[in-house]
Amino acid sequence: MFGKRRKRGRHSANRGTAQPEVEFDGVEPAEDGPFDEPQAPDDGLNRLDLGSIRLPVPEGAQLQVEMDPAGAVRAVHLLTTVGQLTVSAFAAPKSDRLWPEVCGEMIAQFKNDGFRILRENGDWGEEIAARNNEVHLRVVGVDGPRWMLRGIAAAPTEEQGLRATQALYALMRDTIVVRGEQAMPVRTPLPIELPEAIARHIQAQQPG
């Protein structure tokens, strides 16, 4: 089964040590997300379909699309009143966890960039809180069956950062990941496909 979370708060005595166990071989529906598509609940929640992920966009959030030079979608950001939220999915090993490795690499990179780092143990395992004089970041990772979901909350102040973190938790908890059956190298970003109306709007904004 995938999806159930060990009920342990971010301020547990085990903070920063134990990781929640993730099992991939059962069929019992998950109680809480993020959800693998076959186990996604029929909850009637309105989600933005981006192909590989389906996001429950918060009310009032604005969509910002980041494109790479070749014209493909690199990332989709949600701009909210408390900060920017970004959720991305990546191909992962079938029988191993990817987030612990990625988490360690991100911590090293943040330190190299001069961020102050706090490692915390959250509902899905280890999280990263990083800050400098300009931005407060929270990075959360969840290992699923053949995918890893990474969420980042960014805000200009500590108070907004705390609120943005709660918004990120809510966003990821109701996100659905559509991994597909195709083989992909580990760490490959799962492709993002924009809804036709949004794609047309972006194309109309392009110069020339």
N, C-alpha and C positions, 0 to 999 in steps of 0.2 A: 504494500500500500504506500502511496505517496500523498503527502499533503497534510497529514496530522502533525501538529507541532508540539514538542514537549513544552508543557506550561512552566516556563521559567523566565522571570523578568530580567531586564537589563541590569539590575542591581543585585543579582544573586551572589551568594558567597562563592559560587563557582565561576564567576565572571572571568572571561578570557581564557578558560581552560577547556572544559568538556564541550564537545560538539553534539548537537542532536543527531540521533540515528536516522538514516533515510533508507527505506526499503523500497525496492522497485518491482517486486514480483507478485504483488497481490492485486485484487480487483475491487476491494472495498472502497466506496466513494470517499474522497477526502472531506474532512469536516471543515477545513479552512485552507485557503490558497496560499500562494499561487497554485493554479490548477493545470495539470496536464490535460490537453483537449479531451481525451476519451473519458476523463473523470470530471469534466466541467459541470457545474450544477445548472439546472434549468431554473434559474432564479429570476428571470425577467429583467435583470439589470442591463441597462443600456451601455454597451461597450463599443469603443472605436476599433474597427477591424483593420489592423495593419498587416495582415497576412500571417506573420509568425507570432504576433502577440495581439491580444484583444484587451484594450485598456478601458477601465471605467473612468472616463474623463471627469474630474471634479467640476461642479457647477461654477461657471465664470472663468474657467481656465482658458488660456489662449494657446493655440498650437504653433510651435516654431519648428520648422523642418530644416535640418542641416544636410546639405548636399555635398558630395565629393566632387572633385574636378571632372570626373567622367559623367556626372549627371545622375548617379545613383543616390538613393537616400542613405545617408550615413547614420543619422539619429533623428528622433522626434522628441522634442522637449515640450513639457507642459509648463506654461508660465502662470503661476497663481499669485494670489495676494501675499502669500508668505514666502515665496521663493520659487525656484525652478526645480522641476522634477523630471528625471530622465530614467526610463526603464528600458533595458536592452536585454536581448536573449542571445545565447551563444551555444554552439554545438559542444557537447561534453561527452566523456567516455560513458559507455554503457554500464560499467560496473565499478566506477570509481568516482570520487568527488573532485570537482574542479575548483570550487570556490576557495578552499584553504590555500591552494597554491597561488591563485590570482590575488587573494587578499594580502598575502605576504609580499608579493611583487608591488602591489599598489602602495602598501605602507612604506616600502623602501623608496619608491618614487616620490611620495609625498615628503618624506624626510629630506631627500635630495633637493626638493623644491623649497625647503625652508618652512614647511608646515609643522605645527605642533600636533602630535598624534595622541589619541586616546583609543585603546582597544577595549571594546565592550562586548559582553555576551548578550545577545538579544534573542528574540523568539525563534529565529532561524539559525542561530549560531553566532560566530564572531562577526562584529561590525566594526567599521572604522569611523571615528569622529576626527576630522582634521580641520584645522583653522589657521589662518594667518590674519594679517591686519585688514584684509579685504573681503574674505569670504569664510563662512562656516559650512563645512561639508559633512554629510553623513552618507556612507556607502554600505549597502546591504547586499548580501549575496544569498541565493537559494539554489541548492542543487536538486535538480529533478531528473526524470528518466531521459537520459541522452541530451539534456539541456541544462544550462545554468542561467538563471535570471539575476541580473544586477540592477540595483536601483541606486540613484544618486540624488540627494537633496542638497541644494545650494541656496544659501541665504546670506544677506549682508551683515546681520547682527546675530548675537547669541539667542536672543528671545525669538526672533523669526526663525532661526535655525531649529529650535526645539519644535516649533509649530510645523515647520516644513518636514521635519522628521516624522511627526505623527501623520501628516498628509501622505508621506511616502509609504509608511506602513499600510495605511488604508488602501492606497493605490495598488500595492503589490499583493495584498491579501485577496483582492478580487480580480487579479489579472489572470488571463488564460494564455498558456503557451501552446502554439501549434508547431510542433517540431517537424512533422512530416517524416517520411520513411527514407528519404534520400541520404546516402552516405556523405558525410562532411568531415573535413579535418577538425580535430578538437580545437576549440577557441574561435572557429569561424563564426562571425556574426550571422544569426539567422536573418534572411532577407526581409526587408520592410517594404510592403506594398501599400501605397497611399490609395484611399478611396478616390474614385474617378473625379468627383467634384473638387476635392482638394488638389489633386494633381493638375487639373485644368486651371485652377486658380493660380497655382505656382507658375505654371507655364506662361500664363498671361502676364505675370509680373516680370518675366525675363526680358532683358533689353534686346532690341532688334526684332 
